[in-house]
Amino acid sequence: MKLIKLIKRFFFTIHVIIWIIVHQIENWLYPYYDRPVDYMFDDDDNDEEIDHISYLYSQVESANERIQRLQSEMRYIFTHINLNEDKKTEI
């Protein structure tokens, strides 16, 4: 039992040492604790509403363009279906 406890303690200390090393590497790579993080949308920005409105407007326009394209494709398909049905009736 003492041997098992020693082995567990050994692996635990190795685990803790690795955790400390990884923590130091993380602080070195991502040093955000010493300065504030710049957010994409700040609350102090007055142009935020304009940006959101222009974004929504572009989304609505792209949806309208898709709808118009689908409608034109449907008209094209319906005309070809009608042409094929007319050819069937002739035969």
ABEGO torsion letter per residue (X at the ends): XAAAAAAAAAAAAAAAAAAAAAAAAAAAABBAAABBBBBABBAABAAAAAAAAAAAAAAAAAAAAAAAAAAAAAAAAAAAAAAAAAAAAAX
